[in-house]
Amino acid sequence: MSIRPALFTALSLPLAFSIMVAAAPVAAKLLLDGEELTVMDTGNLPARGMSMRTVVERHGEPRRMEPAVGDPPITRWDYPDFSVFFEHRHVIHSVVHPRSPNADH
């Protein structure tokens, strides 16, 4: 009889993990914009470790490319809604630009 509980546990753990992953919330940031609360989905931003080539393939050419500074070299690419920071040729951080208070007016 001890075989059935062990089998049940072995089968239920992967299922439980799958449910937890599927139920995980989408990455988002809450920004206070005047009196409004705006939810911005950050799931489409370039992720840490992504190569420069992959960023260009997914988001196109940046609006502006700042030259590398420092050691290790840090480069910033500016897109209309966000900026991407690279160390050497890989993403270390992506930042959403704040919205202008008059953006909707």
C-alpha positions in Angstrom: 0.0 0.0 0.0 2.9 2.4 0.4 3.5 2.3 -3.3 0.3 4.2 -4.2 1.0 7.3 -1.9 4.6 7.5 -3.3 3.3 7.3 -6.9 0.6 9.9 -6.1 3.3 12.2 -4.6 5.7 11.7 -7.5 3.0 12.5 -10.0 1.4 15.4 -8.2 4.6 17.4 -7.6 5.2 18.2 -11.3 1.5 19.1 -11.7 1.7 21.4 -8.7 4.8 23.1 -10.0 3.1 23.6 -13.4 0.1 25.2 -11.8 2.3 27.6 -9.8 4.3 28.7 -12.8 1.1 29.2 -14.9 -0.4 31.3 -12.1 2.6 33.5 -11.7 1.7 37.2 -12.3 3.0 39.0 -15.4 5.8 41.3 -14.5 4.5 44.9 -14.1 5.4 48.2 -12.5 2.9 50.6 -11.0 3.7 54.2 -11.7 1.9 57.1 -10.0 1.1 59.6 -12.8 -0.6 62.6 -11.2 -3.7 61.2 -9.6 -3.9 58.2 -12.0 -2.4 54.8 -11.3 -0.9 53.3 -14.5 0.0 49.7 -14.9 2.9 49.1 -17.3 3.6 45.6 -18.6 7.4 45.1 -18.5 7.2 41.6 -19.9 8.3 42.7 -23.4 11.4 44.6 -22.2 14.8 43.1 -23.1 15.8 40.7 -20.4 19.0 40.5 -18.5 21.6 38.4 -20.4 20.0 39.0 -23.8 22.5 39.8 -26.6 22.6 43.1 -28.5 21.7 41.2 -31.7 18.6 39.7 -30.1 17.5 43.1 -28.8 17.7 44.5 -32.4 15.9 41.4 -33.8 13.0 41.8 -31.3 12.8 45.6 -31.0 14.5 47.0 -34.1 17.3 49.6 -34.2 17.4 51.9 -31.3 16.5 55.6 -31.7 19.9 56.5 -30.1 23.0 54.6 -29.2 25.2 56.1 -26.5 28.9 55.2 -26.7 30.3 52.8 -24.1 31.8 54.3 -21.0 33.8 52.9 -18.1 35.4 49.5 -17.3 33.6 47.2 -17.9 32.1 49.1 -20.8 28.5 50.1 -20.3 26.4 51.1 -23.3 22.9 52.6 -23.4 20.4 52.2 -26.2 17.4 54.4 -26.2 14.0 53.3 -27.7 10.9 55.5 -27.6 9.5 53.9 -24.4 12.5 52.4 -22.7 16.3 52.3 -22.5 18.5 49.3 -22.4 21.9 49.1 -20.6 24.5 46.6 -21.7 27.7 45.4 -20.2 30.0 44.5 -23.1 27.3 43.0 -25.5 24.7 41.7 -23.0 21.7 43.4 -21.3 22.2 44.2 -17.6 19.0 46.3 -17.2 16.0 47.8 -19.0 14.2 50.9 -17.8 10.8 52.2 -18.8 10.7 55.9 -19.5 8.4 57.9 -17.3 5.3 59.2 -19.1 5.0 62.9 -19.6 2.2 64.5 -17.5 0.7 65.9 -20.8 1.0 62.6 -22.8 -2.8 62.1 -23.0 -3.8 65.7 -23.3 
